[in-house]
Amino acid sequence: MSPRLTDQRKEERNRQILQAAKNVFIRKGYGEASLKDIIEEAGMSRGWIYLYYQTKEEIFEALLDHQDAEYEKELERLKAESSSVWEIVRELYARQLHDLETYGGGIVPAFYEYFLVGWRDSSRSELLQERYQKGIERFGKLLQAGADSGEFAPSMNTADIAKLASSFQEGIVTHSVTIGLHKANTQLQFEALLRYLYDLLHAEK
């Protein structure tokens, strides 16, 4: 009989699988990646992988959830360390620009493949809508915290500002990934987005 895994060891193995999956999805995209690729990258047997996940789709969605959780932790850390919401906003966009410049979008291309190519799949469509709403609420709450503290005097509801920011951001990232950062002039676009956001958040000052 094989020894029982502790909860810590189970979590370590799960992280190992998700990191392997992330490497594969970055390298090959979603469509070209296979469960076999992930198994080989993780260095585990197929049986071990099946203890956690049955399909590539399950792994991809779990990876997205894991990255969301890590983002939430980092956002909470930034909020605890900074007295300025605007500086947090600037930092978040600076990090996204850095990731695009350094990693070429990371798993963003795989994300677009999964959701946009598979948009007719009702479960994927529902998941995308849930993720969109969660992202808008998260960013909207951050902006509202700035308004509540008196740092911002927004010209409209902060949830609507969050939606506008999301639309601009998605467009910037999509162009950066598809045509390249140089042609898209990604840095200039992020700077323009920040100026636009600043004006929306300081309209009454």
C-alpha positions as CSV (number, residue, x, y, z in Angstrom):
1,M,0.0,0.0,0.0
2,S,1.4,3.4,-0.9
3,P,1.9,5.9,1.9
4,R,-0.9,8.5,2.5
5,L,-0.1,12.0,1.3
6,T,-0.3,14.8,3.7
7,D,-2.4,17.8,2.8
8,Q,0.8,19.8,2.3
9,R,2.2,17.3,0.0
10,K,-1.0,17.1,-2.0
11,E,-0.9,20.9,-2.4
12,E,2.7,20.8,-3.5
13,R,1.9,18.2,-6.1
14,N,-1.1,20.2,-7.3
15,R,1.1,23.3,-7.6
16,Q,3.7,21.2,-9.5
17,I,1.0,20.1,-12.0
18,L,-0.3,23.7,-12.5
19,Q,3.2,25.1,-13.0
20,A,3.9,22.4,-15.6
21,A,0.6,23.2,-17.3
22,K,1.4,26.9,-17.3
23,N,4.8,26.2,-18.9
24,V,3.1,24.1,-21.6
25,F,0.3,26.6,-22.3
26,I,2.8,29.4,-22.6
27,R,4.9,27.4,-25.0
28,K,2.2,25.8,-27.1
29,G,-1.0,27.7,-26.5
30,Y,-4.2,26.0,-25.5
31,G,-5.2,24.2,-28.7
32,E,-1.8,22.6,-29.4
33,A,-1.1,21.6,-25.8
34,S,-2.1,18.1,-24.8
35,L,-2.6,16.3,-21.5
36,K,0.4,14.2,-22.5
37,D,2.5,17.3,-22.7
38,I,1.5,18.4,-19.2
39,I,2.2,14.9,-17.8
40,E,5.7,14.9,-19.3
41,E,6.4,18.5,-18.2
42,A,5.3,17.7,-14.6
43,G,7.4,14.5,-14.5
44,M,4.6,12.5,-13.0
45,S,2.8,9.4,-14.1
46,R,-0.6,9.7,-15.8
47,G,-2.1,8.0,-12.7
48,W,-0.8,10.7,-10.4
49,I,-2.3,13.4,-12.7
50,Y,-5.6,11.7,-12.8
51,L,-5.8,11.8,-9.0
52,Y,-6.2,15.6,-9.4
53,Y,-7.5,16.2,-12.9
54,Q,-9.2,14.2,-15.7
55,T,-8.8,16.6,-18.6
56,K,-6.7,19.4,-20.0
57,E,-9.8,21.7,-19.7
58,E,-10.0,21.0,-15.9
59,I,-6.3,21.8,-15.5
60,F,-6.6,25.0,-17.5
61,E,-9.5,26.3,-15.4
62,A,-7.8,25.3,-12.2
63,L,-4.7,27.2,-13.3
64,L,-6.8,30.3,-13.9
65,D,-8.3,29.9,-10.4
66,H,-4.9,29.5,-8.9
67,Q,-3.6,32.6,-10.7
68,D,-6.6,34.6,-9.5
69,A,-5.9,33.5,-5.9
70,E,-2.3,34.6,-6.2
71,Y,-3.4,38.0,-7.7
72,E,-5.8,38.5,-4.8
73,K,-3.0,37.9,-2.3
74,E,-0.7,40.3,-4.1
75,L,-3.4,42.9,-4.3
76,E,-4.1,42.7,-0.6
77,R,-0.3,43.0,0.1
78,L,-0.2,46.2,-2.1
79,K,-3.2,47.7,-0.3
80,A,-1.6,47.0,3.1
81,E,1.7,48.6,2.1
82,S,0.5,51.6,0.2
83,S,-1.5,54.6,1.3
84,S,-2.4,55.6,-2.2
85,V,-4.9,53.7,-4.3
86,W,-3.6,55.5,-7.4
87,E,-0.1,54.2,-6.9
88,I,-1.6,50.7,-6.7
89,V,-3.4,51.2,-10.0
90,R,-0.1,52.5,-11.6
91,E,1.8,49.5,-10.2
92,L,-0.8,47.0,-11.5
93,Y,-0.5,48.4,-15.0
94,A,3.3,48.6,-14.8
95,R,3.4,44.9,-13.9
96,Q,1.2,44.0,-16.8
97,L,3.4,45.9,-19.2
98,H,6.4,44.2,-17.7
99,D,4.9,40.8,-18.1
100,L,4.0,41.5,-21.8
101,E,7.6,42.7,-22.4
102,T,9.2,39.9,-20.6
103,Y,7.0,36.9,-21.2
104,G,5.1,37.9,-24.4
105,G,1.8,37.7,-22.7
106,G,2.3,34.5,-20.6
107,I,-0.8,32.4,-20.8
108,V,-2.9,35.3,-22.3
109,P,-2.9,33.8,-25.8
110,A,-4.0,30.5,-24.4
111,F,-6.7,32.3,-22.4
112,Y,-8.0,33.9,-25.6
113,E,-7.9,30.6,-27.4
114,Y,-9.9,28.9,-24.7
115,F,-12.6,31.4,-24.3
116,L,-12.9,33.2,-27.7
117,V,-12.4,30.2,-30.0
118,G,-14.7,28.2,-27.7
119,W,-17.3,30.9,-27.2
120,R,-20.1,28.7,-28.4
121,D,-19.6,26.4,-25.5
122,S,-22.2,27.5,-23.0
123,S,-20.1,26.4,-19.9
124,R,-17.1,28.4,-21.2
125,S,-19.2,31.4,-22.0
126,E,-20.7,31.3,-18.5
127,L,-17.2,31.0,-16.9
128,L,-15.9,33.9,-19.0
129,Q,-18.9,36.1,-17.8
130,E,-18.2,35.1,-14.2
131,R,-14.5,35.9,-14.5
132,Y,-15.3,39.3,-16.2
133,Q,-17.8,40.2,-13.5
134,K,-15.4,39.2,-10.7
135,G,-12.6,41.3,-12.3
136,I,-14.8,44.3,-12.7
137,E,-16.0,44.0,-9.0
138,R,-12.4,43.6,-7.8
139,F,-11.1,46.7,-9.7
140,G,-14.3,48.7,-8.9
141,K,-13.9,48.1,-5.2
142,L,-10.3,49.3,-5.4
143,L,-11.3,52.5,-7.1
144,Q,-14.2,52.9,-4.7
145,A,-11.8,52.6,-1.8
146,G,-10.0,55.6,-3.2
147,A,-13.2,57.5,-3.6
148,D,-14.3,56.7,0.0
149,S,-11.0,57.9,1.4
150,G,-11.2,61.2,-0.5
151,E,-8.3,60.4,-2.8
152,F,-10.6,60.3,-5.8
153,A,-13.6,62.4,-6.9
154,P,-14.9,60.2,-9.8
155,S,-17.0,61.6,-12.6
156,M,-19.2,58.4,-12.7
157,N,-19.8,55.2,-10.8
158,T,-16.6,53.4,-10.1
159,A,-18.0,50.1,-11.4
160,D,-18.6,51.9,-14.8
161,I,-15.0,53.3,-14.7
162,A,-13.8,49.7,-14.0
163,K,-15.7,48.5,-17.1
164,L,-14.2,51.2,-19.3
165,A,-10.7,50.4,-18.0
166,S,-11.2,46.7,-18.6
167,S,-12.3,47.3,-22.2
168,F,-9.3,49.5,-22.9
169,Q,-6.9,47.1,-21.2
170,E,-8.2,44.1,-23.1
171,G,-7.7,45.9,-26.4
172,I,-4.2,46.9,-25.5
173,V,-3.2,43.4,-24.4
174,T,-4.9,41.8,-27.5
175,H,-3.0,44.1,-29.9
176,S,0.2,43.5,-28.0
177,V,-0.1,39.8,-28.3
178,T,-1.3,39.6,-31.8
179,I,0.8,42.2,-33.6
180,G,3.6,42.8,-31.2
181,L,4.5,45.4,-28.6
182,H,6.5,47.6,-31.0
183,K,3.7,47.9,-33.6
184,A,1.0,48.3,-30.9
185,N,3.2,50.8,-29.0
186,T,2.0,49.2,-25.9
187,Q,3.8,51.5,-23.4
188,L,2.2,54.5,-25.0
189,Q,-1.2,52.9,-24.9
190,F,-0.9,52.1,-21.2
191,E,0.3,55.7,-20.5
192,A,-2.8,57.0,-22.3
193,L,-5.0,54.6,-20.4
194,L,-3.6,55.9,-17.1
195,R,-4.1,59.5,-18.1
196,Y,-7.7,58.7,-19.1
197,L,-8.3,56.9,-15.8
198,Y,-6.8,59.8,-13.9
199,D,-9.1,62.3,-15.5
200,L,-12.2,60.1,-14.8
201,L,-11.1,59.7,-11.1
202,H,-10.3,63.3,-10.5
203,A,-13.1,65.0,-12.5
204,E,-14.5,67.0,-9.5
205,K,-11.1,68.2,-8.2
